[in-house]
């Protein structure tokens, strides 16, 4: 159903946002800013301040560039 799909999408976005927040200690020069897409889209946008360096990262859910 539409409600179940919406709940699943919200759960995935919340989970990904929590992971990014937990991993912010792995960035030097500023923490990433996470912005979720509108309700009818499943994506998050991550913006890094200029000069930020990461000590490691992973893509558990894949990556779309």
C-alpha positions in Angstrom: 0.0 0.0 0.0 1.0 3.6 -0.4 1.1 4.2 3.4 3.5 1.2 3.9 5.8 2.5 1.1 5.8 6.0 2.6 6.6 4.6 6.0 9.5 2.5 4.6 10.9 5.4 2.7 10.8 7.6 5.8 12.5 4.9 7.8 15.3 4.6 5.3 15.9 8.3 5.2 15.9 8.6 9.0 18.3 5.7 9.2 20.7 7.2 6.6 20.5 10.6 8.4 21.4 9.0 11.7 24.3 7.2 10.1 25.7 10.4 8.6 25.3 12.2 11.9 27.1 9.5 13.7 29.9 9.5 11.2 30.4 13.3 11.3 33.3 12.8 13.7 35.2 11.3 10.7 35.3 14.7 8.9 37.9 17.4 9.6 37.0 21.0 8.9 33.3 20.9 9.4 30.4 18.4 9.7 28.3 17.7 6.6 24.9 19.3 6.3 22.2 16.8 5.5 19.0 17.9 3.8 16.2 15.4 3.0 14.3 15.6 -0.3 10.5 16.4 -0.5 8.0 13.8 0.7 7.5 12.5 -2.9 11.2 11.8 -3.5 13.6 9.4 -1.8 17.0 11.1 -1.5 19.1 13.0 0.8 21.5 15.8 -0.1 24.8 16.1 1.7 26.7 19.4 1.5 30.3 19.8 2.9 31.9 23.1 3.8 34.9 24.1 1.5 38.1 22.3 2.6 36.5 19.4 4.5 38.5 16.2 4.5 37.1 12.8 5.3 39.2 10.1 7.1 37.0 7.3 5.7 33.6 6.7 4.3 31.4 3.8 3.1 28.3 3.4 0.9 26.2 0.7 2.5 23.1 1.6 0.5 25.0 2.2 -2.8 25.8 5.5 -4.4 24.3 7.5 -7.2 26.4 10.2 -8.8 
